[in-house]
Amino acid sequence: MSKIKSFRGLITDGGQDRVHLRTNDGSTGYKIVKFEIWPTDSFGVANLELVGKVTQTEQTVIDDAFNFSDQDILAGAYFTISTGALASKAVIFDNMVFNQDIFVSMVDQSGSLAGNYYLELEQIKLNLNENTVATLKNIRNIKS
């Protein structure tokens, strides 16, 4: 049975967190199992649009834009409140295996609220070939 690791945190509007996963030999890989976001304070808020992303590289610009052909994106989520009704959705690219640090970013499109995130990762033992592929993909993403 695989091991599940969970991470949680609070990100200010327009901020990002680094999730430390890197190991000395790179033989441990991860896949995202769950990604959820939630505002810090939604009481009395009539309209809220919170957007979160998980990426393989640190983002220089934190925004709400998504391009699903971008190989850097591992998961995305949004949480909205509109006139009292709330909706939440997450998309996880579960075929993506990584063995380096990842980054979680968040933007409040309708204001400046901070957001909470919860992330579950499935830990996977990588053989030498899988380790090499995951590491090279990460290097390619950093350079592009």
C-alpha positions in Angstrom: 0.0 0.0 0.0 1.3 3.5 -0.8 1.9 6.1 1.8 -0.1 9.3 1.7 1.5 12.6 2.8 -0.6 15.6 3.5 0.3 19.3 3.6 -1.7 22.3 4.5 -1.1 26.0 4.8 -2.4 29.6 4.5 -1.4 31.7 1.6 -2.0 35.5 1.3 -3.7 36.8 -1.8 -1.2 36.6 -4.6 1.3 34.5 -2.6 2.7 31.0 -2.9 4.2 28.3 -0.7 6.9 25.8 -1.4 6.2 22.2 -0.5 9.5 20.6 0.3 9.8 17.1 -1.2 13.3 16.9 -2.6 15.4 14.0 -1.5 19.2 13.4 -1.9 18.7 10.5 -4.4 15.4 11.4 -6.0 14.1 7.8 -5.7 10.8 9.0 -4.0 8.1 10.2 -6.4 4.8 11.8 -5.7 1.3 12.1 -7.4 -1.4 14.5 -6.2 -4.4 12.7 -4.8 -6.4 15.7 -3.4 -6.2 19.4 -3.6 -8.7 21.7 -1.9 -8.8 25.4 -1.1 -10.9 27.4 1.3 -11.0 31.1 2.2 -9.9 32.2 5.6 -13.0 34.2 6.3 -16.1 33.7 4.2 -18.6 34.9 6.9 -20.7 37.8 5.5 -18.9 37.7 2.2 -21.4 38.1 -0.7 -19.0 37.4 -3.5 -15.7 35.6 -3.5 -13.6 33.9 -6.2 -10.5 32.1 -4.9 -8.2 30.4 -7.4 -5.4 28.0 -6.5 -2.7 26.2 -8.5 -0.1 23.6 -7.8 3.0 23.9 -10.1 6.3 22.2 -10.5 8.3 25.5 -10.6 8.1 28.7 -8.6 5.9 31.2 -10.3 7.2 34.7 -11.0 3.7 36.0 -11.7 0.8 34.7 -9.5 -2.4 34.9 -11.5 -5.6 33.0 -12.1 -4.8 32.0 -15.7 -4.9 28.3 -16.6 -3.5 26.6 -19.7 -4.0 22.8 -19.4 -1.4 22.2 -22.0 1.2 23.8 -19.7 3.3 20.8 -18.4 4.2 22.8 -15.3 0.7 22.7 -13.8 -0.1 19.7 -11.6 -3.5 20.8 -10.2 -5.9 23.7 -10.0 -8.9 24.6 -7.9 -11.4 27.3 -7.4 -13.8 28.2 -4.6 -16.6 30.7 -5.2 -19.4 32.4 -3.2 -21.9 34.3 -5.2 -25.0 35.7 -3.4 -24.8 33.1 -0.7 -24.3 30.0 -2.9 -20.9 28.3 -2.8 -19.2 26.1 -5.3 -15.8 24.4 -5.3 -14.0 22.4 -7.9 -10.5 20.9 -8.4 -8.7 19.4 -11.4 -5.8 17.1 -10.7 -3.5 15.8 -13.4 -3.0 12.4 -11.7 -0.7 11.0 -14.3 2.0 13.5 -13.3 4.8 12.1 -11.2 7.4 14.4 -9.7 10.3 14.1 -7.2 11.2 17.7 -6.6 9.7 20.5 -4.5 6.3 21.9 -5.8 4.6 25.2 -5.3 1.0 26.2 -4.3 -0.2 29.7 -5.3 -3.5 31.4 -4.6 -5.4 34.5 -5.9 -8.6 36.1 -4.7 -10.1 37.5 -7.9 -12.8 39.5 -6.1 -10.8 41.0 -3.2 -7.8 40.3 -1.1 -8.7 37.4 1.2 -6.0 34.8 2.1 -6.8 31.2 1.3 -6.1 27.8 3.0 -5.0 24.8 1.0 -5.0 21.1 1.7 -2.9 18.8 -0.4 -2.6 15.0 -0.3 0.3 13.3 -2.1 0.7 9.6 -2.8 4.3 8.6 -2.2 5.8 6.3 -4.9 9.1 4.4 -4.9 10.8 5.2 -8.3 13.2 2.9 -10.1 16.3 4.4 -11.7 14.6 5.1 -15.0 11.5 6.7 -13.5 13.8 8.8 -11.2 15.8 10.0 -14.2 12.7 10.9 -16.2 11.1 12.8 -13.3 14.3 14.7 -12.6 14.8 15.6 -16.3 11.2 16.8 -16.6 11.7 19.0 -13.6 15.0 20.5 -15.1 13.3 21.1 -18.4 10.4 23.0 -16.7 12.9 25.1 -14.8 14.8 26.1 -17.9 11.7 26.8 -20.1 
